């Protein structure tokens, strides 16, 4: 794989993870979020999509 044609996905952490289960907090940390309303860009892979599906109430996909 050359990595030049990998698609990216932009994610926004828009709702606080206070009072959420510990697994949800670990998913947010695993996606690379450190603060609220932060936008990160990750590779569009099945594993990242699966992580986003675990916490749809905390993370949104930004176009």
CHARMM internal coordinates of N, CA and C (Angstrom, degrees):
IC EDIT
DIST 1 N 1 CA 1.4598
DIST 1 CA 1 C 1.5290
ANGL 1 N 1 CA 1 C 109.48
DIST 1 C 2 N 1.3217
ANGL 1 CA 1 C 2 N 115.73
DIHE 1 N 1 CA 1 C 2 N 132.46
DIST 2 N 2 CA 1.4467
ANGL 1 C 2 N 2 CA 119.25
DIHE 1 CA 1 C 2 N 2 CA -179.32
DIST 2 CA 2 C 1.5179
ANGL 2 N 2 CA 2 C 112.99
DIHE 1 C 2 N 2 CA 2 C -90.96
DIST 2 C 3 N 1.3319
ANGL 2 CA 2 C 3 N 117.14
DIHE 2 N 2 CA 2 C 3 N -21.66
DIST 3 N 3 CA 1.4583
ANGL 2 C 3 N 3 CA 120.84
DIHE 2 CA 2 C 3 N 3 CA 175.11
DIST 3 CA 3 C 1.5153
ANGL 3 N 3 CA 3 C 114.38
DIHE 2 C 3 N 3 CA 3 C 79.63
DIST 3 C 4 N 1.3334
ANGL 3 CA 3 C 4 N 118.37
DIHE 3 N 3 CA 3 C 4 N -1.10
DIST 4 N 4 CA 1.4570
ANGL 3 C 4 N 4 CA 120.00
DIHE 3 CA 3 C 4 N 4 CA -177.13
DIST 4 CA 4 C 1.5296
ANGL 4 N 4 CA 4 C 112.16
DIHE 3 C 4 N 4 CA 4 C -80.39
DIST 4 C 5 N 1.3350
ANGL 4 CA 4 C 5 N 117.92
DIHE 4 N 4 CA 4 C 5 N -21.09
DIST 5 N 5 CA 1.4625
ANGL 4 C 5 N 5 CA 120.24
DIHE 4 CA 4 C 5 N 5 CA -177.25
DIST 5 CA 5 C 1.5253
ANGL 5 N 5 CA 5 C 112.37
DIHE 4 C 5 N 5 CA 5 C -111.50
DIST 5 C 6 N 1.3246
ANGL 5 CA 5 C 6 N 117.82
DIHE 5 N 5 CA 5 C 6 N 27.56
DIST 6 N 6 CA 1.4648
ANGL 5 C 6 N 6 CA 120.48
DIHE 5 CA 5 C 6 N 6 CA 178.49
DIST 6 CA 6 C 1.5246
ANGL 6 N 6 CA 6 C 109.44
DIHE 5 C 6 N 6 CA 6 C -80.45
DIST 6 C 7 N 1.3208
ANGL 6 CA 6 C 7 N 116.87
DIHE 6 N 6 CA 6 C 7 N 134.44
DIST 7 N 7 CA 1.4530
ANGL 6 C 7 N 7 CA 120.43
DIHE 6 CA 6 C 7 N 7 CA 178.64
DIST 7 CA 7 C 1.5292
ANGL 7 N 7 CA 7 C 109.47
DIHE 6 C 7 N 7 CA 7 C -84.55
DIST 7 C 8 N 1.3097
ANGL 7 CA 7 C 8 N 114.83
DIHE 7 N 7 CA 7 C 8 N 153.47
DIST 8 N 8 CA 1.4586
ANGL 7 C 8 N 8 CA 121.54
DIHE 7 CA 7 C 8 N 8 CA -177.79
DIST 8 CA 8 C 1.5201
ANGL 8 N 8 CA 8 C 109.56
DIHE 7 C 8 N 8 CA 8 C -114.74
DIST 8 C 9 N 1.3076
ANGL 8 CA 8 C 9 N 115.10
DIHE 8 N 8 CA 8 C 9 N 155.85
DIST 9 N 9 CA 1.4649
ANGL 8 C 9 N 9 CA 121.78
DIHE 8 CA 8 C 9 N 9 CA 176.34
DIST 9 CA 9 C 1.5236
ANGL 9 N 9 CA 9 C 107.09
DIHE 8 C 9 N 9 CA 9 C -130.12
DIST 9 C 10 N 1.3453
ANGL 9 CA 9 C 10 N 116.22
DIHE 9 N 9 CA 9 C 10 N 132.55
DIST 10 N 10 CA 1.4634
ANGL 9 C 10 N 10 CA 121.24
DIHE 9 CA 9 C 10 N 10 CA 179.51
DIST 10 CA 10 C 1.5238
ANGL 10 N 10 CA 10 C 108.32
DIHE 9 C 10 N 10 CA 10 C -99.88
DIST 10 C 11 N 1.3267
ANGL 10 CA 10 C 11 N 116.05
DIHE 10 N 10 CA 10 C 11 N 128.28
DIST 11 N 11 CA 1.4576
ANGL 10 C 11 N 11 CA 122.45
DIHE 10 CA 10 C 11 N 11 CA -177.27
DIST 11 CA 11 C 1.5185
ANGL 11 N 11 CA 11 C 110.02
DIHE 10 C 11 N 11 CA 11 C -120.35
DIST 11 C 12 N 1.3212
ANGL 11 CA 11 C 12 N 115.95
DIHE 11 N 11 CA 11 C 12 N 143.08
DIST 12 N 12 CA 1.4594
ANGL 11 C 12 N 12 CA 121.31
DIHE 11 CA 11 C 12 N 12 CA 176.17
DIST 12 CA 12 C 1.5143
ANGL 12 N 12 CA 12 C 109.33
DIHE 11 C 12 N 12 CA 12 C -121.44
DIST 12 C 13 N 1.3320
ANGL 12 CA 12 C 13 N 114.93
DIHE 12 N 12 CA 12 C 13 N 130.47
DIST 13 N 13 CA 1.4597
ANGL 12 C 13 N 13 CA 122.39
DIHE 12 CA 12 C 13 N 13 CA 175.40
DIST 13 CA 13 C 1.5209
ANGL 13 N 13 CA 13 C 106.46
DIHE 12 C 13 N 13 CA 13 C -90.71
DIST 13 C 14 N 1.3621
ANGL 13 CA 13 C 14 N 117.70
DIHE 13 N 13 CA 13 C 14 N 103.59
DIST 14 N 14 CA 1.4589
ANGL 13 C 14 N 14 CA 120.65
DIHE 13 CA 13 C 14 N 14 CA -168.02
DIST 14 CA 14 C 1.5234
ANGL 14 N 14 CA 14 C 114.66
DIHE 13 C 14 N 14 CA 14 C -113.58
DIST 14 C 15 N 1.3229
ANGL 14 CA 14 C 15 N 118.93
DIHE 14 N 14 CA 14 C 15 N -8.26
DIST 15 N 15 CA 1.4596
ANGL 14 C 15 N 15 CA 119.66
DIHE 14 CA 14 C 15 N 15 CA -179.74
DIST 15 CA 15 C 1.5171
ANGL 15 N 15 CA 15 C 109.44
DIHE 14 C 15 N 15 CA 15 C -135.20
DIST 15 C 16 N 1.3015
ANGL 15 CA 15 C 16 N 117.09
DIHE 15 N 15 CA 15 C 16 N 138.74
DIST 16 N 16 CA 1.4590
ANGL 15 C 16 N 16 CA 122.54
DIHE 15 CA 15 C 16 N 16 CA -174.18
DIST 16 CA 16 C 1.5217
ANGL 16 N 16 CA 16 C 112.16
DIHE 15 C 16 N 16 CA 16 C -63.80
DIST 16 C 17 N 1.3301
ANGL 16 CA 16 C 17 N 115.16
DIHE 16 N 16 CA 16 C 17 N 146.86
DIST 17 N 17 CA 1.4635
ANGL 16 C 17 N 17 CA 120.21
DIHE 16 CA 16 C 17 N 17 CA -179.92
DIST 17 CA 17 C 1.5300
ANGL 17 N 17 CA 17 C 112.10
DIHE 16 C 17 N 17 CA 17 C -95.51
DIST 17 C 18 N 1.3258
ANGL 17 CA 17 C 18 N 116.49
DIHE 17 N 17 CA 17 C 18 N 14.40
DIST 18 N 18 CA 1.4584
ANGL 17 C 18 N 18 CA 119.86
DIHE 17 CA 17 C 18 N 18 CA 174.60
DIST 18 CA 18 C 1.5295
ANGL 18 N 18 CA 18 C 108.36
DIHE 17 C 18 N 18 CA 18 C -64.10
DIST 18 C 19 N 1.3107
ANGL 18 CA 18 C 19 N 117.33
DIHE 18 N 18 CA 18 C 19 N 137.63
DIST 19 N 19 CA 1.4677
ANGL 18 C 19 N 19 CA 124.47
DIHE 18 CA 18 C 19 N 19 CA -179.97
DIST 19 CA 19 C 1.5236
ANGL 19 N 19 CA 19 C 113.11
DIHE 18 C 19 N 19 CA 19 C 65.01
DIST 19 C 20 N 1.3172
ANGL 19 CA 19 C 20 N 117.36
DIHE 19 N 19 CA 19 C 20 N 27.51
DIST 20 N 20 CA 1.4613
ANGL 19 C 20 N 20 CA 120.51
DIHE 19 CA 19 C 20 N 20 CA 172.23
DIST 20 CA 20 C 1.5233
ANGL 20 N 20 CA 20 C 107.94
DIHE 19 C 20 N 20 CA 20 C -107.42
DIST 20 C 21 N 1.3140
ANGL 20 CA 20 C 21 N 117.95
DIHE 20 N 20 CA 20 C 21 N 159.98
DIST 21 N 21 CA 1.4632
ANGL 20 C 21 N 21 CA 119.97
DIHE 20 CA 20 C 21 N 21 CA 179.10
DIST 21 CA 21 C 1.5340
ANGL 21 N 21 CA 21 C 112.16
DIHE 20 C 21 N 21 CA 21 C -60.97
DIST 21 C 22 N 1.3126
ANGL 21 CA 21 C 22 N 115.85
DIHE 21 N 21 CA 21 C 22 N 155.13
DIST 22 N 22 CA 1.4639
ANGL 21 C 22 N 22 CA 121.62
DIHE 21 CA 21 C 22 N 22 CA -177.73
DIST 22 CA 22 C 1.5328
ANGL 22 N 22 CA 22 C 111.49
DIHE 21 C 22 N 22 CA 22 C -59.15
DIST 22 C 23 N 1.3308
ANGL 22 CA 22 C 23 N 117.61
DIHE 22 N 22 CA 22 C 23 N -34.71
DIST 23 N 23 CA 1.4669
ANGL 22 C 23 N 23 CA 120.32
DIHE 22 CA 22 C 23 N 23 CA 179.09
DIST 23 CA 23 C 1.5217
ANGL 23 N 23 CA 23 C 111.53
DIHE 22 C 23 N 23 CA 23 C -63.23
DIST 23 C 24 N 1.3350
ANGL 23 CA 23 C 24 N 117.69
DIHE 23 N 23 CA 23 C 24 N -36.95
DIST 24 N 24 CA 1.4595
ANGL 23 C 24 N 24 CA 120.88
DIHE 23 CA 23 C 24 N 24 CA 178.23
DIST 24 CA 24 C 1.5199
ANGL 24 N 24 CA 24 C 110.17
DIHE 23 C 24 N 24 CA 24 C -66.59
DIST 24 C 25 N 1.3321
ANGL 24 CA 24 C 25 N 116.92
DIHE 24 N 24 CA 24 C 25 N -39.11
DIST 25 N 25 CA 1.4652
ANGL 24 C 25 N 25 CA 120.97
DIHE 24 CA 24 C 25 N 25 CA 178.36
DIST 25 CA 25 C 1.5237
ANGL 25 N 25 CA 25 C 110.72
DIHE 24 C 25 N 25 CA 25 C -63.19
DIST 25 C 26 N 1.3298
ANGL 25 CA 25 C 26 N 116.64
DIHE 25 N 25 CA 25 C 26 N -38.03
DIST 26 N 26 CA 1.4612
ANGL 25 C 26 N 26 CA 120.46
DIHE 25 CA 25 C 26 N 26 CA 179.20
DIST 26 CA 26 C 1.5247
ANGL 26 N 26 CA 26 C 111.38
DIHE 25 C 26 N 26 CA 26 C -69.45
DIST 26 C 27 N 1.3240
ANGL 26 CA 26 C 27 N 117.31
DIHE 26 N 26 CA 26 C 27 N -34.10
DIST 27 N 27 CA 1.4641
ANGL 26 C 27 N 27 CA 120.31
DIHE 26 CA 26 C 27 N 27 CA 177.22
DIST 27 CA 27 C 1.5300
ANGL 27 N 27 CA 27 C 110.03
DIHE 26 C 27 N 27 CA 27 C -66.20
DIST 27 C 28 N 1.3271
ANGL 27 CA 27 C 28 N 116.97
DIHE 27 N 27 CA 27 C 28 N -43.63
DIST 28 N 28 CA 1.4696
ANGL 27 C 28 N 28 CA 121.04
DIHE 27 CA 27 C 28 N 28 CA 178.53
DIST 28 CA 28 C 1.5180
ANGL 28 N 28 CA 28 C 110.13
DIHE 27 C 28 N 28 CA 28 C -60.73
DIST 28 C 29 N 1.3146
ANGL 28 CA 28 C 29 N 116.93
DIHE 28 N 28 CA 28 C 29 N -44.12
DIST 29 N 29 CA 1.4615
ANGL 28 C 29 N 29 CA 120.87
DIHE 28 CA 28 C 29 N 29 CA 178.36
DIST 29 CA 29 C 1.5236
ANGL 29 N 29 CA 29 C 111.04
DIHE 28 C 29 N 29 CA 29 C -65.29
DIST 29 C 30 N 1.3230
ANGL 29 CA 29 C 30 N 116.67
DIHE 29 N 29 CA 29 C 30 N -37.88
DIST 30 N 30 CA 1.4544
ANGL 29 C 30 N 30 CA 121.25
DIHE 29 CA 29 C 30 N 30 CA 179.51
DIST 30 CA 30 C 1.5163
ANGL 30 N 30 CA 30 C 113.25
DIHE 29 C 30 N 30 CA 30 C -66.89
DIST 30 C 31 N 1.3207
ANGL 30 CA 30 C 31 N 116.41
DIHE 30 N 30 CA 30 C 31 N -29.97
DIST 31 N 31 CA 1.4631
ANGL 30 C 31 N 31 CA 120.09
DIHE 30 CA 30 C 31 N 31 CA 176.72
DIST 31 CA 31 C 1.5276
ANGL 31 N 31 CA 31 C 111.72
DIHE 30 C 31 N 31 CA 31 C -75.96
DIST 31 C 32 N 1.3254
ANGL 31 CA 31 C 32 N 117.15
DIHE 31 N 31 CA 31 C 32 N -12.24
DIST 32 N 32 CA 1.4624
ANGL 31 C 32 N 32 CA 120.61
DIHE 31 CA 31 C 32 N 32 CA 176.19
DIST 32 CA 32 C 1.5063
ANGL 32 N 32 CA 32 C 115.17
DIHE 31 C 32 N 32 CA 32 C 98.13
DIST 32 C 33 N 1.3155
ANGL 32 CA 32 C 33 N 117.37
DIHE 32 N 32 CA 32 C 33 N 12.82
DIST 33 N 33 CA 1.4651
ANGL 32 C 33 N 33 CA 119.46
DIHE 32 CA 32 C 33 N 33 CA 179.43
DIST 33 CA 33 C 1.5203
ANGL 33 N 33 CA 33 C 110.62
DIHE 32 C 33 N 33 CA 33 C -82.12
DIST 33 C 34 N 1.3372
ANGL 33 CA 33 C 34 N 115.67
DIHE 33 N 33 CA 33 C 34 N 138.03
DIST 34 N 34 CA 1.4595
ANGL 33 C 34 N 34 CA 120.72
DIHE 33 CA 33 C 34 N 34 CA 177.91
DIST 34 CA 34 C 1.5273
ANGL 34 N 34 CA 34 C 112.11
DIHE 33 C 34 N 34 CA 34 C -121.55
DIST 34 C 35 N 1.3492
ANGL 34 CA 34 C 35 N 117.77
DIHE 34 N 34 CA 34 C 35 N -20.03
DIST 35 N 35 CA 1.4618
ANGL 34 C 35 N 35 CA 119.48
DIHE 34 CA 34 C 35 N 35 CA -179.77
DIST 35 CA 35 C 1.5280
ANGL 35 N 35 CA 35 C 110.20
DIHE 34 C 35 N 35 CA 35 C -147.96
DIST 35 C 36 N 1.3146
ANGL 35 CA 35 C 36 N 115.32
DIHE 35 N 35 CA 35 C 36 N 161.38
DIST 36 N 36 CA 1.4547
ANGL 35 C 36 N 36 CA 122.73
DIHE 35 CA 35 C 36 N 36 CA -176.95
DIST 36 CA 36 C 1.5284
ANGL 36 N 36 CA 36 C 110.46
DIHE 35 C 36 N 36 CA 36 C -67.28
DIST 36 C 37 N 1.3215
ANGL 36 CA 36 C 37 N 116.42
DIHE 36 N 36 CA 36 C 37 N 147.32
DIST 37 N 37 CA 1.4686
ANGL 36 C 37 N 37 CA 124.98
DIHE 36 CA 36 C 37 N 37 CA -179.51
DIST 37 CA 37 C 1.5163
ANGL 37 N 37 CA 37 C 113.39
DIHE 36 C 37 N 37 CA 37 C 64.21
DIST 37 C 38 N 1.3088
ANGL 37 CA 37 C 38 N 117.62
DIHE 37 N 37 CA 37 C 38 N 17.42
DIST 38 N 38 CA 1.4555
ANGL 37 C 38 N 38 CA 121.92
DIHE 37 CA 37 C 38 N 38 CA 177.85
DIST 38 CA 38 C 1.5288
ANGL 38 N 38 CA 38 C 109.15
DIHE 37 C 38 N 38 CA 38 C -80.07
DIST 38 C 39 N 1.3338
ANGL 38 CA 38 C 39 N 116.30
DIHE 38 N 38 CA 38 C 39 N 144.13
DIST 39 N 39 CA 1.4546
ANGL 38 C 39 N 39 CA 121.87
DIHE 38 CA 38 C 39 N 39 CA 176.44
DIST 39 CA 39 C 1.5246
ANGL 39 N 39 CA 39 C 107.92
DIHE 38 C 39 N 39 CA 39 C -115.88
DIST 39 C 40 N 1.3314
ANGL 39 CA 39 C 40 N 115.80
DIHE 39 N 39 CA 39 C 40 N 127.63
DIST 40 N 40 CA 1.4645
ANGL 39 C 40 N 40 CA 120.83
DIHE 39 CA 39 C 40 N 40 CA 177.77
DIST 40 CA 40 C 1.5222
ANGL 40 N 40 CA 40 C 108.72
DIHE 39 C 40 N 40 CA 40 C -122.62
DIST 40 C 41 N 1.3135
ANGL 40 CA 40 C 41 N 115.64
DIHE 40 N 40 CA 40 C 41 N 157.68
DIST 41 N 41 CA 1.4595
ANGL 40 C 41 N 41 CA 121.86
DIHE 40 CA 40 C 41 N 41 CA 178.64
DIST 41 CA 41 C 1.5183
ANGL 41 N 41 CA 41 C 108.01
DIHE 40 C 41 N 41 CA 41 C -117.56
DIST 41 C 42 N 1.3209
ANGL 41 CA 41 C 42 N 116.30
DIHE 41 N 41 CA 41 C 42 N 122.62
DIST 42 N 42 CA 1.4583
ANGL 41 C 42 N 42 CA 122.27
DIHE 41 CA 41 C 42 N 42 CA -177.97
DIST 42 CA 42 C 1.5255
ANGL 42 N 42 CA 42 C 108.95
DIHE 41 C 42 N 42 CA 42 C -125.69
DIST 42 C 43 N 1.3279
ANGL 42 CA 42 C 43 N 115.85
DIHE 42 N 42 CA 42 C 43 N 161.68
DIST 43 N 43 CA 1.4563
ANGL 42 C 43 N 43 CA 119.89
DIHE 42 CA 42 C 43 N 43 CA 175.03
DIST 43 CA 43 C 1.5285
ANGL 43 N 43 CA 43 C 109.52
DIHE 42 C 43 N 43 CA 43 C -68.02
DIST 43 C 44 N 1.3110
ANGL 43 CA 43 C 44 N 116.35
DIHE 43 N 43 CA 43 C 44 N 143.49
DIST 44 N 44 CA 1.4685
ANGL 43 C 44 N 44 CA 121.18
DIHE 43 CA 43 C 44 N 44 CA -177.77
DIST 44 CA 44 C 1.5252
ANGL 44 N 44 CA 44 C 108.89
DIHE 43 C 44 N 44 CA 44 C -85.60
DIST 44 C 45 N 1.3296
ANGL 44 CA 44 C 45 N 115.73
DIHE 44 N 44 CA 44 C 45 N 83.61
DIST 45 N 45 CA 1.4584
ANGL 44 C 45 N 45 CA 121.21
DIHE 44 CA 44 C 45 N 45 CA 179.95
DIST 45 CA 45 C 1.5200
ANGL 45 N 45 CA 45 C 109.33
DIHE 44 C 45 N 45 CA 45 C -116.17
DIST 45 C 46 N 1.3202
ANGL 45 CA 45 C 46 N 115.45
DIHE 45 N 45 CA 45 C 46 N 167.53
DIST 46 N 46 CA 1.4634
ANGL 45 C 46 N 46 CA 120.05
DIHE 45 CA 45 C 46 N 46 CA 179.29
DIST 46 CA 46 C 1.5228
ANGL 46 N 46 CA 46 C 111.73
DIHE 45 C 46 N 46 CA 46 C -63.08
DIST 46 C 47 N 1.3267
ANGL 46 CA 46 C 47 N 117.24
DIHE 46 N 46 CA 46 C 47 N -35.46
DIST 47 N 47 CA 1.4612
ANGL 46 C 47 N 47 CA 119.65
DIHE 46 CA 46 C 47 N 47 CA -178.67
DIST 47 CA 47 C 1.5237
ANGL 47 N 47 CA 47 C 111.45
DIHE 46 C 47 N 47 CA 47 C -68.42
DIST 47 C 48 N 1.3233
ANGL 47 CA 47 C 48 N 117.91
DIHE 47 N 47 CA 47 C 48 N -39.83
DIST 48 N 48 CA 1.4610
ANGL 47 C 48 N 48 CA 120.85
DIHE 47 CA 47 C 48 N 48 CA 177.56
DIST 48 CA 48 C 1.5244
ANGL 48 N 48 CA 48 C 109.97
DIHE 47 C 48 N 48 CA 48 C -67.75
DIST 48 C 49 N 1.3316
ANGL 48 CA 48 C 49 N 117.19
DIHE 48 N 48 CA 48 C 49 N -42.46
DIST 49 N 49 CA 1.4707
ANGL 48 C 49 N 49 CA 120.74
DIHE 48 CA 48 C 49 N 49 CA 177.82
DIST 49 CA 49 C 1.5268
ANGL 49 N 49 CA 49 C 110.90
DIHE 48 C 49 N 49 CA 49 C -60.85
DIST 49 C 50 N 1.3272
ANGL 49 CA 49 C 50 N 116.93
DIHE 49 N 49 CA 49 C 50 N -37.92
DIST 50 N 50 CA 1.4600
ANGL 49 C 50 N 50 CA 120.68
DIHE 49 CA 49 C 50 N 50 CA 178.03
DIST 50 CA 50 C 1.5083
ANGL 50 N 50 CA 50 C 112.27
DIHE 49 C 50 N 50 CA 50 C -66.09
DIST 50 C 51 N 1.3368
ANGL 50 CA 50 C 51 N 116.56
DIHE 50 N 50 CA 50 C 51 N -38.36
DIST 51 N 51 CA 1.4633
ANGL 50 C 51 N 51 CA 120.23
DIHE 50 CA 50 C 51 N 51 CA 177.79
DIST 51 CA 51 C 1.5262
ANGL 51 N 51 CA 51 C 110.39
DIHE 50 C 51 N 51 CA 51 C -65.16
DIST 51 C 52 N 1.3342
ANGL 51 CA 51 C 52 N 116.85
DIHE 51 N 51 CA 51 C 52 N -40.57
DIST 52 N 52 CA 1.4697
ANGL 51 C 52 N 52 CA 120.62
DIHE 51 CA 51 C 52 N 52 CA 179.33
DIST 52 CA 52 C 1.5224
ANGL 52 N 52 CA 52 C 110.08
DIHE 51 C 52 N 52 CA 52 C -65.18
DIST 52 C 53 N 1.3226
ANGL 52 CA 52 C 53 N 117.69
DIHE 52 N 52 CA 52 C 53 N -36.91
DIST 53 N 53 CA 1.4692
ANGL 52 C 53 N 53 CA 120.62
DIHE 52 CA 52 C 53 N 53 CA 179.73
DIST 53 CA 53 C 1.5217
ANGL 53 N 53 CA 53 C 112.07
DIHE 52 C 53 N 53 CA 53 C -68.56
DIST 53 C 54 N 1.3216
ANGL 53 CA 53 C 54 N 118.09
DIHE 53 N 53 CA 53 C 54 N -22.10
DIST 54 N 54 CA 1.4672
ANGL 53 C 54 N 54 CA 120.82
DIHE 53 CA 53 C 54 N 54 CA 177.82
DIST 54 CA 54 C 1.5258
ANGL 54 N 54 CA 54 C 111.76
DIHE 53 C 54 N 54 CA 54 C -74.24
DIST 54 C 55 N 1.3285
ANGL 54 CA 54 C 55 N 117.32
DIHE 54 N 54 CA 54 C 55 N -28.55
DIST 55 N 55 CA 1.4655
ANGL 54 C 55 N 55 CA 120.54
DIHE 54 CA 54 C 55 N 55 CA -176.74
DIST 55 CA 55 C 1.5371
ANGL 55 N 55 CA 55 C 111.41
DIHE 54 C 55 N 55 CA 55 C -130.57
DIST 55 C 56 N 1.3426
ANGL 55 CA 55 C 56 N 118.18
DIHE 55 N 55 CA 55 C 56 N 55.97
DIST 56 N 56 CA 1.4755
ANGL 55 C 56 N 56 CA 118.83
DIHE 55 CA 55 C 56 N 56 CA -178.06
DIST 56 CA 56 C 1.5300
ANGL 56 N 56 CA 56 C 112.87
DIHE 55 C 56 N 56 CA 56 C -68.89
DIST 56 C 57 N 1.3264
ANGL 56 CA 56 C 57 N 117.03
DIHE 56 N 56 CA 56 C 57 N -17.25
DIST 57 N 57 CA 1.4655
ANGL 56 C 57 N 57 CA 120.98
DIHE 56 CA 56 C 57 N 57 CA 179.33
DIST 57 CA 57 C 1.5310
ANGL 57 N 57 CA 57 C 111.57
DIHE 56 C 57 N 57 CA 57 C -83.22
DIST 57 C 58 N 1.3274
ANGL 57 CA 57 C 58 N 117.48
DIHE 57 N 57 CA 57 C 58 N -7.77
DIST 58 N 58 CA 1.4660
ANGL 57 C 58 N 58 CA 121.50
DIHE 57 CA 57 C 58 N 58 CA -179.54
DIST 58 CA 58 C 1.5304
ANGL 58 N 58 CA 58 C 113.09
DIHE 57 C 58 N 58 CA 58 C -114.86
DIST 58 C 59 N 1.3217
ANGL 58 CA 58 C 59 N 116.97
DIHE 58 N 58 CA 58 C 59 N -25.35
DIST 59 N 59 CA 1.4677
ANGL 58 C 59 N 59 CA 122.01
DIHE 58 CA 58 C 59 N 59 CA -173.24
DIST 59 CA 59 C 1.5126
ANGL 59 N 59 CA 59 C 109.40
DIHE 58 C 59 N 59 CA 59 C -126.70
DIST 59 C 60 N 1.3373
ANGL 59 CA 59 C 60 N 115.99
DIHE 59 N 59 CA 59 C 60 N 141.25
DIST 60 N 60 CA 1.4633
ANGL 59 C 60 N 60 CA 120.39
DIHE 59 CA 59 C 60 N 60 CA 175.06
DIST 60 CA 60 C 1.5213
ANGL 60 N 60 CA 60 C 109.66
DIHE 59 C 60 N 60 CA 60 C -128.81
DIST 60 C 61 N 1.3426
ANGL 60 CA 60 C 61 N 115.08
DIHE 60 N 60 CA 60 C 61 N 152.21
DIST 61 N 61 CA 1.4573
ANGL 60 C 61 N 61 CA 121.54
DIHE 60 CA 60 C 61 N 61 CA 177.55
DIST 61 CA 61 C 1.5163
ANGL 61 N 61 CA 61 C 107.86
DIHE 60 C 61 N 61 CA 61 C -86.64
DIST 61 C 62 N 1.3422
ANGL 61 CA 61 C 62 N 116.65
DIHE 61 N 61 CA 61 C 62 N 127.38
DIST 62 N 62 CA 1.4610
ANGL 61 C 62 N 62 CA 122.49
DIHE 61 CA 61 C 62 N 62 CA -179.06
DIST 62 CA 62 C 1.5235
ANGL 62 N 62 CA 62 C 108.79
DIHE 61 C 62 N 62 CA 62 C -102.86
DIST 62 C 63 N 1.3052
ANGL 62 CA 62 C 63 N 116.90
DIHE 62 N 62 CA 62 C 63 N 134.65
DIST 63 N 63 CA 1.4759
ANGL 62 C 63 N 63 CA 120.59
DIHE 62 CA 62 C 63 N 63 CA 178.71
DIST 63 CA 63 C 1.5112
ANGL 63 N 63 CA 63 C 110.58
DIHE 62 C 63 N 63 CA 63 C -84.31
END
COOR INIT
IC SEED 1 N 1 CA 1 C
IC BUILD
